Amino acid sequence: MILPDLDDLVLESDGETGLRERGRRFLSRGPWTTVAFLVDTRPTPEAPWEGPYLWLHRYQKVSEGWKLVSRFHTTTPDQLDNLLAAMRDWELKG
């Protein structure tokens, strides 16, 4: 799937899809763009929401627009907690 513009990027965010976007950040912009999403999911419409999960998506600029090239999704909330702890331990400063 090719997106004409990254401003058109939409994750389905309603109660029927099992995906709810809580936030997004563009981590890098350019010919290769990285977008971080914070999402909740649920397996069925009746199930409780689970998360939060971190999704990282990489998009490449192509002649038709933007193509999703790779993605990384955490699969448990603990993974997000471990990532945050590692960044604190590494004392990353912006």
Buried (B, 14 or more C-beta within 10 A) or exposed (E): EEBEEBEEBEBEEEEEEBBBBEEBEEEEEEEEBBBBBBBBBBEEEEEEBBBBBBBBBBBEEEEEBBEBEEEEEBEEBEEBEEEEEEEEEEEEEE
